[in-house]
Amino acid sequence: MTDSEHAIASPTFVFTGYTGTIMTLKIGSMTLKSRVYVPPMAGVTDIVFRDIVRQVDKECMLSTEMVSSRALMNRPECRIMDLSDDERPIGIQIFGHEPDVMASAARMAEAKGADFVDINMGCPVPKITKGKDGCALMREPELAKEIVETVRASISIPLSVKFRLGWDDDSRNAVEFGEMLEGAGACAVTVHGRTRQQLYSGKADWSWIAKVKQALSIPVFGNGDVFEPEDAIKLLEVTGCDGVAVARGTLGNPWLIARITKYLETGKLDDAPEEVDKLMVAYSHCLGLINYKGARVGANESRRHMTHYTKGIVGSAPYRARLTQIANADDAAVILAELAEMVAGTDGKRRFLLHVEQANLQQGEHPRKWNGNSESSVETPVDGRALSPVAVP
């Protein structure tokens, strides 16, 4: 994908060299103070990750992991929909293909306190698409239309939809699909610049996101291949989108969100955090997952996250390999402390261990209200590794 391929768009907003305050963005009845959106990622955007995001960026739009509408009928207590009071604006994403069931799930999401409901019509994983869910709905636009109409009529909060360019290169129907969604009542859409066939390989085709934006009057968030603040600016310039959805780029790097926000608002680019600071947050993430999801699930899930936090640190490969074997937070602390000493000497290790002590104390004195041991109710509907490649040692 070349820059000339991107050039078809006539940007609605030009951000290069921009300084000043970004205008607010309306999605239905919801007013946003940020143009950055962290969309659903299975195995990633749980309440622990979102809490970390909120510590670095107070205004970006967030969403939960996707949750099966059919599963909610059997397990309405599903904790994937857990929300905290200080993470707004926050949405709950649902998936499925039965209009009435989707509507019931949407009402449950609204009752949970969601600011908006998002429908997944973009997940490419076979486990999801073989059941007519996720991106499979792009092959059945009439059913997708019925779902959106039914869900929209059942809730009072805004409704958004995430989808892809199409099923494959021979059936790129993103423009027509987006127009259908708007006509059916969607208040905003997020477009990932790949087809289902591509999964997450190759490059995102921003030129097609631009085509969708040009065709719609509702807000459009562009998604795909945003790993640096400069990528976000370029995507917005090329596509003319109203906002940018940053997904895989946030893995082990929640600071990316705040850096994009500042770049949009001031034109100034903040430095990336120091390596010891990354290791501190890696430990807090591990500890939070164990506290929230229980020792077994929490430790297992934290392994993948910590490999992302340590990716790019010169000489970290042996430590990363060990992090994939941890059984508890103490294991993580020992390995990360050694890594902190390697990158920043005895002072780095001292800083890291002080953080460990403070984090342990905070978790003990102020347990989160959503703490629990029901591990089965927090497992994601798909293997998150299929959506977010693990950083290899």
C-alpha positions as CSV (number, residue, x, y, z in Angstrom):
1,M,0.0,0.0,0.0
2,T,1.6,3.3,-1.1
3,D,1.0,6.9,-0.1
4,S,-0.4,7.5,-3.6
5,E,-3.1,4.9,-2.9
6,H,-4.0,6.8,0.2
7,A,-4.3,10.1,-1.6
8,I,-7.9,9.6,-2.9
9,A,-9.3,11.0,0.3
10,S,-10.0,14.7,0.8
11,P,-9.4,14.9,4.6
12,T,-12.1,16.5,6.7
13,F,-9.5,17.3,9.3
14,V,-5.8,18.2,8.7
15,F,-3.8,17.5,11.8
16,T,-0.2,18.1,10.6
17,G,1.2,21.0,12.6
18,Y,-2.2,21.4,14.4
19,T,-2.2,23.2,17.8
20,G,-5.1,24.1,20.0
21,T,-8.1,22.2,21.4
22,I,-9.7,19.4,19.5
23,M,-13.4,19.9,18.9
24,T,-15.8,17.6,20.7
25,L,-17.3,14.7,18.8
26,K,-20.9,13.6,19.0
27,I,-22.0,10.0,18.7
28,G,-25.8,10.0,19.1
29,S,-26.5,11.5,22.5
30,M,-22.9,10.9,23.6
31,T,-20.3,13.7,23.5
32,L,-16.6,12.7,23.3
33,K,-13.7,14.9,24.3
34,S,-11.2,12.7,22.5
35,R,-10.8,11.4,19.0
36,V,-8.9,8.3,20.2
37,Y,-10.8,5.0,20.7
38,V,-9.5,1.8,22.2
39,P,-11.8,-0.8,20.5
40,P,-12.5,-4.3,21.8
41,M,-9.7,-6.9,21.8
42,A,-10.5,-10.4,23.1
43,G,-8.2,-11.2,26.0
44,V,-7.0,-7.6,26.3
45,T,-9.6,-4.9,27.0
46,D,-10.8,-6.3,30.3
47,I,-11.4,-4.0,33.3
48,V,-7.7,-4.4,34.4
49,F,-6.3,-3.2,31.1
50,R,-8.9,-0.4,30.9
51,D,-7.9,0.8,34.4
52,I,-4.3,1.1,33.3
53,V,-5.4,3.0,30.2
54,R,-7.4,5.4,32.3
55,Q,-4.4,6.2,34.4
56,V,-2.6,7.6,31.3
57,D,-5.6,9.0,29.4
58,K,-8.8,10.2,31.0
59,E,-10.9,11.0,27.9
60,C,-10.4,8.3,25.2
61,M,-13.3,6.1,24.4
62,L,-13.1,2.5,25.6
63,S,-14.9,-0.7,25.1
64,T,-15.0,-4.1,26.8
65,E,-14.0,-7.4,25.2
66,M,-16.7,-8.8,22.9
67,V,-19.3,-10.9,24.6
68,S,-21.6,-13.5,23.1
69,S,-25.2,-12.5,23.1
70,R,-26.3,-16.1,23.1
71,A,-24.0,-16.9,26.1
72,L,-25.5,-14.0,28.0
73,M,-28.9,-15.6,27.8
74,N,-27.5,-18.6,29.8
75,R,-25.0,-16.7,32.0
76,P,-26.3,-13.1,32.5
77,E,-23.7,-12.7,35.3
78,C,-20.8,-12.8,32.8
79,R,-18.1,-10.6,34.2
80,I,-16.8,-9.5,30.8
81,M,-19.4,-6.8,31.2
82,D,-18.0,-5.6,34.5
83,L,-17.6,-1.8,34.5
84,S,-16.0,0.6,36.9
85,D,-17.3,4.1,37.8
86,D,-14.3,6.0,36.5
87,E,-13.8,4.6,33.0
88,R,-16.4,6.5,31.0
89,P,-16.9,6.8,28.1
90,I,-17.2,3.1,28.0
91,G,-19.1,0.7,25.7
92,I,-19.9,-3.0,25.8
93,Q,-19.4,-5.0,22.6
94,I,-21.7,-7.9,21.8
95,F,-21.7,-10.4,19.0
96,G,-24.2,-12.9,17.5
97,H,-26.5,-13.3,14.6
98,E,-30.0,-13.6,16.2
99,P,-31.7,-10.2,16.1
100,D,-33.9,-10.7,19.2
101,V,-31.1,-12.3,21.2
102,M,-28.8,-9.4,20.2
103,A,-31.5,-6.9,21.4
104,S,-31.8,-8.7,24.7
105,A,-28.0,-8.6,25.1
106,A,-28.0,-4.9,24.2
107,R,-30.6,-4.1,26.9
108,M,-28.4,-6.0,29.4
109,A,-25.4,-3.9,28.4
110,E,-27.4,-0.7,28.9
111,A,-28.6,-1.9,32.3
112,K,-25.0,-2.6,33.2
113,G,-24.3,1.1,32.7
114,A,-22.7,1.1,29.3
115,D,-22.5,4.5,27.5
116,F,-22.9,2.8,24.1
117,V,-23.4,-0.6,22.7
118,D,-21.0,-1.9,19.9
119,I,-21.8,-4.7,17.6
120,N,-19.0,-6.9,16.3
121,M,-19.2,-7.5,12.6
122,G,-15.5,-7.7,12.0
123,C,-14.0,-10.6,14.0
124,P,-12.2,-12.8,11.5
125,V,-11.6,-15.9,13.7
126,P,-13.1,-19.1,12.3
127,K,-14.6,-20.1,15.7
128,I,-16.7,-16.9,15.4
129,T,-17.4,-16.6,11.7
130,K,-18.5,-20.3,11.2
131,G,-21.5,-19.5,13.3
132,K,-22.6,-16.5,11.2
133,D,-21.1,-14.1,13.8
134,G,-18.5,-11.4,13.4
135,C,-17.3,-10.8,9.9
136,A,-19.5,-13.5,8.5
137,L,-22.4,-10.9,8.8
138,M,-20.7,-8.9,6.0
139,R,-21.7,-11.8,3.7
140,E,-25.4,-11.4,4.9
141,P,-26.1,-7.7,4.8
142,E,-29.9,-8.2,5.1
143,L,-29.4,-10.1,8.4
144,A,-26.9,-7.5,9.6
145,K,-29.4,-4.8,8.8
146,E,-32.2,-6.6,10.7
147,I,-29.8,-6.9,13.7
148,V,-29.0,-3.2,13.8
149,E,-32.6,-2.1,13.4
150,T,-33.7,-4.5,16.2
151,V,-31.0,-3.6,18.6
152,R,-31.3,0.2,17.9
153,A,-35.0,0.0,18.7
154,S,-34.4,-1.8,22.0
155,I,-31.9,0.7,23.6
156,S,-31.8,4.4,24.4
157,I,-28.0,4.7,24.3
158,P,-26.0,5.1,21.1
159,L,-25.2,2.1,18.9
160,S,-22.0,1.6,16.9
161,V,-20.7,-1.2,14.7
162,K,-17.2,-2.5,13.9
163,F,-16.6,-4.2,10.6
164,R,-13.9,-4.8,8.0
165,L,-13.4,-4.1,4.3
166,G,-15.2,-7.3,3.3
167,W,-14.8,-11.0,3.4
168,D,-12.0,-11.1,0.9
169,D,-10.5,-9.0,-1.9
170,D,-13.2,-10.2,-4.3
171,S,-16.0,-9.1,-2.1
172,R,-15.0,-5.7,-0.6
173,N,-18.4,-4.3,0.3
174,A,-17.4,-1.9,3.1
175,V,-18.9,1.2,1.5
176,E,-22.3,-0.4,0.8
177,F,-22.2,-2.2,4.2
178,G,-21.5,1.1,6.0
179,E,-24.3,2.9,4.2
180,M,-26.6,0.1,5.1
181,L,-25.6,0.3,8.8
182,E,-26.2,4.1,8.9
183,G,-29.6,3.7,7.3
184,A,-30.4,1.0,9.8
185,G,-29.7,3.3,12.8
186,A,-26.0,2.9,13.6
187,C,-24.7,6.1,15.3
188,A,-21.0,5.5,14.4
189,V,-18.8,2.8,12.8
190,T,-15.2,1.6,13.2
191,V,-13.6,0.2,10.0
192,H,-10.6,-2.1,10.1
193,G,-8.6,-1.7,7.0
194,R,-8.3,-5.4,6.2
195,T,-10.5,-8.2,4.8
196,R,-11.5,-11.2,6.8
197,Q,-9.2,-13.3,4.6
198,Q,-6.2,-11.2,5.6
199,L,-6.8,-11.7,9.4
200,Y,-4.0,-9.4,10.7
201,S,-1.5,-10.0,7.9
202,G,-0.3,-7.5,5.3
203,K,-1.0,-3.8,5.5
204,A,-4.2,-2.1,6.4
205,D,-5.7,-0.4,3.3
206,W,-6.5,3.1,4.5
207,S,-7.7,4.2,1.1
208,W,-10.8,2.0,1.6
209,I,-11.5,3.4,5.0
210,A,-11.4,6.8,3.3
211,K,-14.1,5.6,0.8
212,V,-16.3,4.6,3.7
213,K,-15.8,7.9,5.4
214,Q,-16.7,9.8,2.3
215,A,-19.9,7.8,1.9
216,L,-21.2,8.2,5.5
217,S,-22.5,11.2,7.5
218,I,-22.1,9.5,10.9
219,P,-18.7,9.4,12.7
220,V,-16.2,7.0,11.4
221,F,-13.2,5.6,13.3
222,G,-10.3,4.3,11.2
223,N,-8.5,1.2,12.5
224,G,-5.4,-0.7,11.5
225,D,-1.6,-0.3,11.7
226,V,-1.4,2.5,14.2
227,F,1.7,1.8,16.3
228,E,3.1,5.3,16.8
229,P,1.5,8.7,17.2
230,E,2.7,9.7,13.7
231,D,0.7,6.7,12.3
232,A,-2.5,8.1,13.9
233,I,-2.0,11.5,12.4
234,K,-1.3,10.0,9.0
235,L,-4.4,7.8,9.2
236,L,-6.6,10.8,10.0
237,E,-5.1,12.9,7.3
238,V,-5.4,10.2,4.6
239,T,-8.9,9.0,5.5
240,G,-10.6,12.1,6.8
241,C,-12.0,10.0,9.6
242,D,-13.5,11.6,12.7
243,G,-11.3,9.5,15.0
244,V,-8.7,6.8,15.2
245,A,-9.2,3.3,16.8
246,V,-5.9,2.0,18.3
247,A,-5.9,-1.7,19.1
248,R,-2.8,-3.9,18.8
249,G,-0.5,-0.8,19.1
250,T,-1.6,-0.5,22.8
251,L,-0.4,-4.0,23.7
252,G,2.3,-3.5,26.3
253,N,2.1,0.2,25.4
254,P,-0.9,2.0,26.9
255,W,1.1,5.2,26.8
256,L,0.5,5.3,23.0
257,I,-3.0,6.5,23.6
258,A,-2.0,9.5,25.7
259,R,0.9,10.3,23.3
260,I,-1.6,10.3,20.3
261,T,-4.0,12.5,22.3
262,K,-1.3,15.1,23.1
263,Y,0.0,15.1,19.6
264,L,-3.5,15.8,18.2
265,E,-4.2,18.5,20.8
266,T,-0.9,20.3,20.8
267,G,1.2,19.1,17.9
268,K,3.9,18.0,20.4
269,L,5.2,14.5,20.6
270,D,6.0,13.1,24.1
271,D,8.8,10.6,24.5
272,A,8.0,7.0,25.1
273,P,8.3,5.9,28.8
274,E,11.5,4.7,30.2
275,E,12.1,1.0,30.3
276,V,11.9,0.7,34.1
277,D,8.5,2.5,34.0
278,K,7.3,-0.1,31.5
279,L,8.4,-2.9,33.8
280,M,6.5,-1.3,36.8
281,V,3.3,-1.2,34.8
282,A,3.9,-4.7,33.6
283,Y,4.0,-5.9,37.2
284,S,0.9,-3.9,38.1
285,H,-0.9,-5.4,35.2
286,C,0.0,-8.9,36.3
287,L,-1.0,-8.3,39.9
288,G,-4.3,-6.8,38.7
289,L,-5.2,-9.8,36.6
290,I,-4.4,-12.2,39.4
291,N,-6.5,-10.1,41.8
292,Y,-9.4,-9.9,39.4
293,K,-9.4,-13.3,37.6
294,G,-7.9,-15.6,40.2
295,A,-4.4,-17.1,40.4
296,R,-4.7,-19.6,37.5
297,V,-6.4,-17.5,34.9
298,G,-4.7,-14.2,36.0
299,A,-1.2,-15.6,35.9
300,N,-1.8,-17.3,32.5
301,E,-3.2,-14.2,30.9
302,S,-0.5,-12.0,32.3
303,R,2.3,-14.0,30.6
304,R,1.2,-12.7,27.2
305,H,0.9,-9.1,28.4
306,M,4.3,-9.1,30.0
307,T,6.0,-10.3,26.9
308,H,4.5,-7.3,25.1
309,Y,5.7,-4.8,27.8
310,T,9.3,-6.2,27.5
311,K,9.3,-6.5,23.7
312,G,12.0,-4.1,22.3
313,I,14.2,-4.0,25.4
314,V,17.6,-5.0,24.2
315,G,18.7,-8.2,25.8
316,S,15.3,-9.1,27.2
317,A,14.7,-12.3,25.3
318,P,15.9,-14.7,28.0
319,Y,13.7,-12.8,30.6
320,R,10.7,-12.9,28.3
321,A,11.1,-16.6,27.8
322,R,11.0,-17.0,31.6
323,L,8.0,-14.7,31.9
324,T,5.9,-17.1,29.8
325,Q,6.3,-19.7,32.6
326,I,5.3,-17.7,35.6
327,A,2.7,-19.1,38.1
328,N,2.2,-16.1,40.3
329,A,3.0,-12.4,40.9
330,D,6.1,-13.2,42.9
331,D,7.6,-15.1,39.9
332,A,6.9,-12.0,37.8
333,A,8.5,-9.6,40.4
334,V,11.7,-11.6,40.5
335,I,12.2,-11.8,36.8
336,L,11.2,-8.2,36.1
337,A,13.5,-7.0,38.9
338,E,16.4,-8.7,37.3
339,L,15.5,-7.1,34.0
340,A,15.2,-3.7,35.6
341,E,18.7,-4.1,37.0
342,M,20.0,-5.1,33.6
343,V,18.6,-2.0,31.9
344,A,19.1,0.6,34.6
345,G,21.5,-0.9,37.2
346,T,21.0,-1.1,40.9
347,D,19.0,2.1,41.0
348,G,16.6,0.7,38.4
349,K,16.1,-2.4,40.4
350,R,15.6,-0.4,43.6
351,R,12.9,1.7,41.9
352,F,11.2,-1.4,40.5
353,L,11.1,-3.2,43.9
354,L,9.8,-0.1,45.6
355,H,6.9,-0.1,43.1
356,V,6.3,-3.8,43.8
357,E,6.0,-3.1,47.5
358,Q,3.7,-0.2,46.9
359,A,1.5,-2.1,44.4
360,N,1.2,-5.1,46.8
361,L,0.2,-2.8,49.6
362,Q,-2.4,-1.0,47.5
363,Q,-3.9,-4.2,46.3
364,G,-4.1,-5.5,49.9
365,E,-5.6,-2.3,51.4
366,H,-7.9,-1.4,48.6
367,P,-9.2,-4.5,46.9
368,R,-11.2,-3.7,43.8
369,K,-15.0,-4.0,44.2
370,W,-15.0,-6.3,41.2
371,N,-12.6,-8.8,42.8
372,G,-13.7,-12.4,42.7
373,N,-12.7,-16.0,42.1
374,S,-15.3,-17.0,39.5
375,E,-12.7,-17.8,36.9
376,S,-15.1,-19.3,34.4
377,S,-17.1,-16.1,34.1
378,V,-14.1,-14.0,32.9
379,E,-12.8,-16.3,30.1
380,T,-13.0,-14.7,26.7
381,P,-15.2,-16.3,23.9
382,V,-12.2,-16.8,21.6
383,D,-8.5,-17.5,22.1
384,G,-7.0,-14.0,22.4
385,R,-3.7,-15.2,20.9
386,A,-5.5,-15.6,17.6
387,L,-6.3,-11.9,17.6
388,S,-3.2,-10.4,19.2
389,P,0.0,-12.2,18.4
390,V,2.2,-12.9,21.4
391,A,5.6,-11.2,21.4
392,V,8.0,-14.0,20.8
393,P,11.2,-14.3,22.9
